[in-house]
Amino acid sequence: MLRHLRVTNFAILSDVSIEFDHGFNALTGETGAGKSLIVEAVNLLRGGRASADIPRAGAEQAVVEAIFEVTEWIREPIRALLADSGLPLGEECEDELLVRRVIHKGGRSRTYINGALTTASRLADMGGYLVDLSGQHQHQGLVDPKRHRSILDSFADNAKPLAQMHEAYEKFSSARAALRELQSDESNRSERLDYLRFQLEELREAELVAGEDTELEKERSVLASVDKLHAAAAEVEDQLYGADGSAVDRLNIAVRALEKGVGLDDSLADCAQLVGEARTLAEEAARSIQHYVGTLDADPDRLAAIDDRLDVIRRLTRKHACTLDALVTKVEDLESELHDLDTHDERLVELQKTVTATEKAAKKIAMSLRKRRKAAAGKLEGSVCPALAALGMPSATLICHFETSDLGAEGSDHVELLLAANKGETAKPLSRVASGGELSRIMLALKLVLRRADTVSSYVFDEVDTGIGGGIAEVVGEQIRQVANERQVLCVTHLPQIAAFADVHFHVSKSEADGRTETCVKRLTDKQRLAETARMVGGVKVSAQAKAHAKAMLAAARS
């Protein structure tokens, strides 16, 4: 819903701010006051193209900015579009959308959503959910055939079967993609099998073990240094135990001396215990060194075998450009791929069966969807025709035209709304059946019927009253009122019969100040609204009769 609109330096709109309300918002005023400029500004907020002559004379740029309330029925698609575009949610309120268009002289423009710079095309993607505009010279939304199927689905309450359709098509699509991939590999399968077998034969023969190279390097280091290690160990054993004056001998002397001292001063007991433990540790270390020396054995054959094994590992890891651990994993992967290729024919048959089964299931749901859509189409056609008749088009006929399309996530139906405006005419696409006010009234009838199903937040009607008057005008006002019970409506009108049904009435006027034309938009009080309605009834000179008529008209609309 469009809550707040501000327009600055936009032709004769130097600085206009409007707080719109829920329900039916009417904008009235003399011709040329700037009402259509407000509609044009709103169109820019839904991604419309910016004209080069928009900026006010003397201004470098025009700015249009708005706060939209993201209503429940558009919240999910708007949030999805924000996420896909990398745009932020509203900082203060996640259910608000701040849109800003800056139009420079020459037509160059910039677009911002929630303060982030984006493109007009991104805004247009969201604009279809924010505002639907129907008017004398521009009409969007329902005239777009791309939306007709989803509108019919909403009218038919097809959310659940559509979810089933999406799931079934996803299964079919995945199976079909897997089958195509398997079939595309057919030509290279024989060469790939030979290659895998050759690779695996060499790798299996090597009997590689993860971490083996690290362990072999350690063992090789010891075998290659047996003489040095033997000499170092012998020296350590001598210093600890074997040689005269060794560490153990000296610790023995120290222990005996402390034992004597303890007899004289028992406070030396702890020190004596520590030195005794040191002697024991030195003796254990000496025995360990003696055992280690016994294990040292030069083995040239084993050293040569290790070198050969390491050469094999290094050659294979260089060839495959990876570590030994990664190569062990690669062997497992190659074996798995070989198994898949060996069982290719069996897998091909199974996948073909899966594709057939999932396609059959998806087509069954698509046919069920078609039946629901056909049934809903009849109800939609039957509902729109009376609304058109009430608007003075008794012979107009709406047709939901179906064509079979390729199976997809939405089923296999292409749906387009066609309309024959007069008896004997061939039904044509909505964008071609009429123009101006007639098209606006057609849109009104459709929106009246679809107001609960249409995924849009606000409707804008510009000059919906063109070419009508009297009783038809009153019907138009009643129908807009009904639409406004479900969606926000902004309506530019010259007819008091329509404006009388509004929840909020804005008056658009222009004046001259300092040689410049200024437009002012004012929200009318009840008293001011009565006066404006009387002006619309009676013209420039408002008579008592016009006032009485206006009062009666407003009272009747309220009732």
C-alpha positions in Angstrom: 0.0 0.0 0.0 1.3 3.5 -0.9 1.4 5.3 2.4 3.5 8.4 1.7 4.4 10.1 -1.5 6.6 13.1 -1.9 7.4 14.8 -5.3 9.8 17.7 -5.7 10.7 19.7 -8.8 8.5 17.5 -10.9 7.1 19.8 -13.6 4.7 22.1 -11.8 4.9 20.0 -8.6 7.6 21.9 -6.8 7.2 20.2 -3.4 4.1 18.0 -2.8 3.7 15.5 0.0 0.6 13.3 0.3 -0.3 10.8 3.1 -2.6 8.3 1.5 -4.9 6.0 3.5 -6.3 2.5 3.2 -9.4 2.1 1.1 -10.6 4.6 -1.6 -8.5 7.7 -2.1 -10.0 10.2 -4.6 -8.1 13.0 -6.2 -10.1 15.8 -7.8 -9.5 19.2 -9.2 -9.7 21.3 -12.3 -8.1 20.1 -15.6 -4.4 21.0 -15.7 -4.0 21.2 -11.9 -1.5 18.4 -11.8 -3.6 15.3 -11.1 -2.1 13.3 -13.9 1.4 14.4 -12.9 0.8 12.7 -9.6 -0.2 9.5 -11.4 2.9 9.8 -13.6 5.0 10.1 -10.4 3.4 7.0 -9.0 4.2 5.2 -12.3 7.9 6.1 -11.9 7.7 4.4 -8.5 6.7 1.1 -10.2 9.6 1.2 -12.6 8.1 3.4 -15.4 10.3 5.2 -17.8 11.4 8.7 -16.9 10.9 11.5 -19.5 13.8 13.9 -20.2 11.5 17.0 -19.6 10.3 16.0 -16.1 12.6 18.3 -14.0 11.0 21.6 -13.2 12.4 24.6 -15.1 15.5 25.9 -13.3 16.0 22.6 -11.4 18.8 20.1 -12.1 16.8 17.1 -11.0 13.3 15.9 -10.0 12.8 13.5 -7.1 10.0 11.1 -6.5 10.0 9.1 -3.3 7.5 7.0 -1.4 7.0 4.7 1.5 5.1 1.5 0.7 3.6 -0.7 3.3 4.3 -4.3 2.3 0.9 -5.9 2.8 0.5 -9.6 3.6 -0.4 -10.8 0.2 2.7 -9.4 -1.5 5.2 -9.9 1.4 6.7 -13.2 0.3 7.4 -12.2 -3.4 8.7 -8.8 -2.4 11.1 -10.3 0.2 12.2 -12.9 -2.4 13.0 -10.1 -5.0 14.9 -8.1 -2.4 17.0 -11.1 -1.5 17.6 -12.1 -5.1 18.7 -8.5 -5.9 20.9 -8.2 -2.8 18.8 -5.3 -1.5 18.2 -4.7 2.2 14.9 -5.0 4.1 13.6 -1.8 5.6 15.8 -0.7 8.5 13.1 0.5 10.8 10.3 -1.9 9.7 10.7 -5.0 7.6 7.2 -4.4 6.2 8.1 -1.1 4.7 9.7 -0.4 1.3 11.4 2.9 0.6 11.5 3.8 -3.1 13.3 6.8 -4.6 13.7 7.9 -8.2 16.0 10.8 -9.1 15.5 12.1 -12.6 18.2 14.5 -14.0 17.9 16.8 -16.9 18.3 14.9 -20.1 16.5 11.9 -18.8 19.2 10.1 -16.9 17.8 8.7 -13.7 18.8 6.8 -10.5 16.8 4.4 -8.6 17.0 3.5 -4.9 15.2 0.8 -2.8 15.6 1.0 0.9 18.5 3.4 0.5 20.4 1.1 -1.8 21.2 2.0 -5.4 19.6 -0.4 -7.9 18.1 -0.3 -11.5 14.8 0.7 -12.8 14.3 -2.8 -14.1 14.7 -4.2 -10.6 12.1 -1.7 -9.4 9.8 -2.8 -12.2 10.0 -6.4 -11.0 8.7 -5.2 -7.7 6.4 -2.5 -9.1 4.1 -5.1 -10.5 3.3 -6.1 -6.9 3.2 -2.6 -5.5 1.0 -0.7 -8.0 -1.3 -1.6 -10.8 -2.1 1.5 -13.0 -5.0 1.9 -15.4 -5.5 5.1 -17.2 -6.1 7.1 -20.4 -2.6 6.6 -21.8 -1.1 3.8 -19.7 -2.3 0.5 -18.3 -0.3 -2.3 -16.8 -0.9 -5.3 -14.6 -3.8 -7.2 -15.9 -3.1 -6.5 -19.6 0.2 -8.5 -19.2 -0.5 -12.1 -20.4 2.4 -13.4 -18.3 0.3 -12.7 -15.2 -3.0 -14.2 -16.4 -2.2 -17.8 -15.4 -1.2 -16.9 -11.9 -4.2 -14.7 -11.6 -6.5 -17.6 -12.6 -4.6 -19.9 -10.2 -5.2 -17.4 -7.3 -8.8 -17.1 -8.3 -9.1 -21.0 -8.3 -7.2 -21.3 -5.0 -4.6 -23.6 -6.6 -1.8 -23.1 -4.1 -1.8 -26.7 -3.0 -1.9 -28.4 -6.4 0.7 -25.9 -7.7 3.0 -26.9 -4.8 2.5 -30.6 -5.9 3.1 -29.6 -9.5 6.4 -27.8 -8.5 7.6 -30.9 -6.6 6.6 -33.4 -9.3 8.3 -31.3 -12.1 11.4 -30.9 -10.0 11.7 -34.7 -9.7 11.1 -35.2 -13.4 13.5 -32.4 -14.4 16.3 -33.9 -12.1 15.8 -37.4 -13.5 15.8 -36.1 -17.1 19.0 -34.1 -16.5 20.7 -37.1 -15.0 19.6 -39.3 -18.0 20.9 -36.7 -20.5 24.2 -36.5 -18.7 24.5 -40.3 -18.7 23.6 -40.4 -22.4 26.1 -37.7 -23.3 28.9 -39.8 -21.8 28.1 -42.7 -24.1 30.5 -41.8 -26.9 33.5 -41.5 -24.5 32.6 -44.4 -22.3 34.9 -47.0 -23.9 37.9 -44.7 -23.9 37.2 -43.7 -20.3 36.9 -47.4 -19.3 40.3 -48.2 -20.8 41.9 -45.2 -19.2 40.5 -46.0 -15.7 41.5 -49.7 -15.9 45.1 -48.7 -16.9 45.3 -46.1 -14.1 43.8 -48.4 -11.5 46.0 -51.4 -12.5 49.1 -49.3 -11.8 47.7 -47.8 -8.5 46.4 -51.1 -7.2 49.7 -52.8 -7.9 51.4 -50.1 -5.8 49.1 -51.0 -2.9 49.4 -47.5 -1.5 48.6 -46.8 2.2 47.7 -43.4 3.5 50.6 -41.9 5.7 53.0 -44.6 4.4 55.5 -42.1 3.0 55.8 -40.3 6.3 56.6 -43.5 8.2 59.1 -44.7 5.6 60.9 -41.3 5.7 61.3 -41.7 9.5 62.6 -45.3 9.2 65.0 -44.3 6.4 66.4 -41.5 8.5 67.3 -44.0 11.2 68.8 -46.6 8.9 70.9 -44.0 7.1 72.4 -42.8 10.4 73.0 -46.0 12.3 76.8 -45.3 12.9 76.2 -41.8 14.1 73.4 -42.9 16.4 75.4 -45.8 17.8 78.3 -43.4 18.6 76.1 -40.9 20.3 74.3 -43.5 22.3 77.6 -45.1 23.5 78.9 -41.7 24.6 75.7 -41.1 26.6 75.8 -44.5 28.2 79.5 -43.9 29.3 78.6 -40.5 30.7 75.7 -41.8 32.6 77.0 -45.2 33.9 79.9 -46.9 32.1 82.9 -44.6 32.5 84.9 -43.9 35.7 83.4 -40.8 37.4 80.1 -41.2 35.6 76.9 -39.4 36.6 75.7 -42.4 38.6 79.0 -42.7 40.5 78.8 -39.1 41.5 75.2 -39.3 42.5 76.0 -42.3 44.7 78.6 -40.3 46.5 76.1 -37.5 47.0 73.5 -39.9 48.3 75.8 -41.3 50.9 76.9 -37.9 52.0 73.2 -36.8 52.4 72.3 -39.9 54.3 75.0 -39.0 56.9 73.7 -35.4 57.0 70.1 -36.5 57.6 71.3 -38.3 60.8 72.5 -34.9 62.0 69.6 -32.7 60.6 66.4 -34.4 59.4 65.5 -31.3 57.3 67.9 -32.7 54.7 65.5 -35.7 54.2 63.7 -34.2 51.2 66.9 -33.2 49.5 68.3 -36.7 50.1 65.1 -38.2 48.5 65.4 -36.0 45.4 69.0 -36.9 44.8 68.2 -40.6 45.3 65.5 -40.3 42.7 67.9 -38.6 40.3 70.3 -41.5 40.8 67.5 -44.0 40.0 66.5 -42.0 36.9 70.1 -41.9 35.7 70.4 -45.7 36.1 67.1 -46.2 34.2 68.2 -43.8 31.4 71.5 -45.7 31.1 69.7 -49.1 30.8 67.3 -47.6 28.1 70.4 -46.3 26.1 72.0 -49.8 26.4 68.7 -51.4 25.0 68.5 -48.8 22.3 72.1 -49.5 21.2 71.1 -53.2 21.0 68.3 -52.4 18.6 70.5 -50.4 16.2 71.4 -52.6 13.3 72.7 -51.5 9.9 70.5 -53.1 7.2 71.5 -52.0 3.7 68.9 -54.3 2.1 66.1 -52.7 4.1 67.4 -49.2 3.3 67.5 -50.0 -0.4 63.9 -51.4 -0.2 62.7 -48.2 1.5 64.4 -46.0 -1.2 62.7 -48.1 -3.9 59.3 -47.8 -2.2 59.7 -44.1 -1.8 60.7 -43.7 -5.5 57.4 -45.5 -6.5 55.4 -43.2 -4.2 57.1 -40.1 -5.4 56.7 -41.0 -9.1 52.9 -41.7 -8.6 52.3 -38.5 -6.6 54.1 -36.4 -9.2 52.2 -38.1 -12.0 48.8 -37.4 -10.4 49.9 -34.0 -8.9 48.7 -34.8 -5.4 49.7 -36.0 -2.0 49.8 -39.7 -1.1 46.7 -39.4 1.1 44.8 -37.7 -1.8 46.0 -40.4 -4.2 44.6 -43.1 -1.9 41.3 -41.3 -2.0 41.5 -40.9 -5.8 41.9 -44.7 -6.1 38.6 -45.1 -4.3 37.0 -42.4 -6.6 38.4 -44.1 -9.8 37.1 -47.5 -8.6 33.6 -45.9 -8.0 33.6 -44.3 -11.4 34.7 -47.6 -13.0 31.9 -49.4 -11.3 29.4 -46.8 -12.6 30.7 -47.1 -16.2 30.7 -50.9 -15.9 27.0 -50.8 -14.8 26.2 -48.0 -17.3 23.6 -49.9 -19.3 21.8 -51.0 -16.1 21.8 -47.4 -14.8 20.6 -46.1 -18.2 17.6 -48.5 -18.1 16.8 -47.5 -14.5 17.0 -43.8 -15.2 14.8 -44.1 -18.3 12.2 -45.8 -16.1 12.5 -43.0 -13.5 12.1 -40.3 -16.2 9.1 -42.1 -17.6 7.5 -42.5 -14.2 8.2 -39.0 -13.0 7.0 -37.4 -16.2 3.8 -39.5 -16.0 3.2 -38.3 -12.4 3.9 -34.6 -13.4 1.5 -34.8 -16.4 -1.2 -36.3 -14.2 -0.9 -33.3 -11.8 -0.8 -30.9 -14.8 -4.0 -32.4 -16.2 -5.6 -32.1 -12.7 -4.5 -28.4 -12.6 -6.0 -27.9 -16.1 -9.4 -29.2 -15.0 -9.3 -26.8 -12.0 -8.3 -23.9 -14.2 -11.0 -24.7 -16.7 -13.6 -24.8 -14.0 -12.3 -21.5 -12.5 -12.2 -19.9 -15.9 -15.9 -20.5 -16.4 -16.7 -18.9 -13.0 -14.4 -16.0 -13.8 -16.0 -15.4 -17.2 -19.5 -15.6 -15.6 -18.5 -13.1 -12.9 -16.9 -10.5 -15.1 -19.7 -10.2 -17.7 -22.3 -8.9 -15.2 -19.8 -6.4 -13.9 -19.2 -5.2 -17.5 -22.9 -5.0 -18.1 -23.4 -2.8 -15.1 -20.7 -0.5 -16.5 -22.7 0.0 -19.7 -21.1 -2.8 -21.7 -23.9 -5.4 -21.8 -22.5 -7.2 -24.8 -18.9 -7.5 -23.6 -17.5 -11.0 -23.1 -14.4 -12.2 -21.3 -12.8 -15.4 -22.4 -10.0 -17.4 -20.7 -8.1 -18.7 -23.7 -6.1 -21.9 -23.1 -3.2 -23.2 -25.1 -1.1 -26.3 -24.3 2.5 -25.4 -23.5 5.6 -27.5 -22.7 5.4 -29.2 -19.3 6.9 -26.9 -16.7 6.8 -26.2 -13.0 3.4 -24.5 -13.4 1.9 -27.3 -15.5 1.3 -27.3 -19.2 -1.1 -24.5 -19.8 -0.7 -21.1 -21.4 -3.6 -18.9 -20.2 -4.5 -15.5 -21.7 -7.5 -13.3 -20.9 -9.3 -12.1 -24.1 -12.2 -9.8 -24.4 -14.8 -8.9 -27.0 -16.0 -5.4 -26.0 -19.0 -5.5 -28.4 -21.4 -8.1 -29.7 -20.1 -9.8 -32.9 -16.5 -8.8 -32.3 -13.7 -11.4 -32.1 -12.2 -11.7 -28.6 -8.8 -10.0 -28.5 -6.0 -9.5 -25.9 -6.9 -7.0 -23.3 -4.2 -4.6 -24.4 -5.8 -4.3 -27.9 -9.6 -4.3 -27.1 -10.0 -0.7 -26.1 -8.3 2.5 -25.1 -8.8 5.3 -22.7 -11.7 5.3 -20.3 -13.2 2.2 -21.9 -10.1 0.2 -21.1 -10.1 1.6 -17.5 -13.7 0.4 -17.0 -12.8 -3.0 -18.3 -9.9 -3.1 -15.9 -12.2 -2.0 -13.1 -14.7 -4.9 -13.8 -11.8 -7.4 -13.9 -10.3 -6.0 -10.7 -13.7 -6.1 -9.0 -13.9 -9.8 -9.6 -10.2 -10.5 -9.0 -9.6 -8.2 -6.1 -8.9 -11.0 -3.7 -6.8 -13.0 -6.1 -4.7 -10.3 -7.7 -1.2 -10.1 -6.1 -0.9 -6.3 -6.1 -1.1 -3.9 -3.2 -2.6 -0.7 -4.7 -4.8 0.1 -7.8 -4.5 3.5 -9.5 -7.4 4.6 -11.8 -6.6 7.7 -13.9 -9.6 9.3 -15.7 -11.7 6.1 -15.2 -14.8 8.3 -15.8 -14.0 9.3 -19.3 -17.0 9.1 -21.6 -19.5 8.2 -18.9 -22.0 9.9 -16.6 -25.3 9.6 -14.8 -26.2 6.1 -13.5 -23.1 4.5 -15.0 -20.9 6.9 -13.1 -22.6 5.9 -9.9 -22.0 2.2 -10.7 -18.4 2.9 -11.3 -18.1 4.6 -7.9 -19.9 1.6 -6.2 -17.5 -0.8 -7.9 -14.4 1.1 -7.0 -15.7 1.2 -3.4 -16.0 -2.6 -3.5 -12.5 -3.0 -4.9 -11.2 -0.6 -2.1 -12.6 -3.0 0.5 -9.8 -5.4 -0.4 -7.1 -3.2 -1.9 -6.0 0.4 -1.7 -7.4 2.5 -4.5 -6.1 5.9 -5.8 -8.6 7.3 -8.3 -8.3 10.6 -10.3 -11.9 11.6 -11.3 -14.0 14.6 -12.5 -17.3 13.0 -11.5 -18.9 13.7 -8.1 -20.8 10.4 -8.4 -17.4 8.6 -8.1 -15.7 10.9 -5.7 -18.6 10.6 -3.2 -17.7 7.0 -2.5 -14.2 7.8 -1.4 -12.9 7.2 2.1 -10.4 10.1 1.7 -10.8 13.0 -0.7 -7.8 15.1 -1.9 -8.2 18.3 -3.8 -5.5 19.2 -6.4 -5.2 22.9 -7.3 -2.7 25.2 -8.9 -1.8 28.8 -8.4 0.8 31.4 -9.4 3.5 32.7 -7.1 6.5 34.9 -8.0 5.8 34.2 -11.7 5.8 30.4 -11.2 3.0 27.9 -11.3 2.6 25.8 -8.1 0.5 22.7 -7.5 -1.0 22.1 -4.1 -2.6 18.8 -2.8 -4.9 19.2 0.2 -6.7 16.5 2.2 -10.2 17.7 2.6 -12.2 17.9 5.8 -15.9 16.9 5.7 -16.9 20.5 5.2 -14.4 21.1 2.5 -15.3 17.9 0.8 -19.0 19.0 0.7 -17.9 22.2 -1.0 -15.7 20.4 -3.5 -18.4 17.9 -4.3 -20.9 20.8 -4.8 -18.4 22.5 -7.2 -18.1 19.3 -9.2 -22.0 19.1 -9.3 -22.7 22.7 -10.1 -19.6 24.2 -11.7 -17.9 27.5 -10.9 -20.9 29.1 -9.3 -22.2 26.8 -6.6 -25.9 27.1 -6.0 -27.9 26.0 -3.0 -29.4 23.3 -5.1 -25.9 22.0 -6.0 -24.9 22.0 -2.3 -28.1 20.1 -1.4 -27.4 17.6 -4.2 -23.8 17.1 -3.1 -24.9 16.6 0.5 -27.4 14.0 -0.6 -24.9 12.3 -2.9 -22.3 12.0 0.0 -25.0 10.7 2.4 -26.1 8.1 -0.2 -22.6 6.9 -0.8 -21.9 6.6 2.9 -25.0 4.5 3.4 
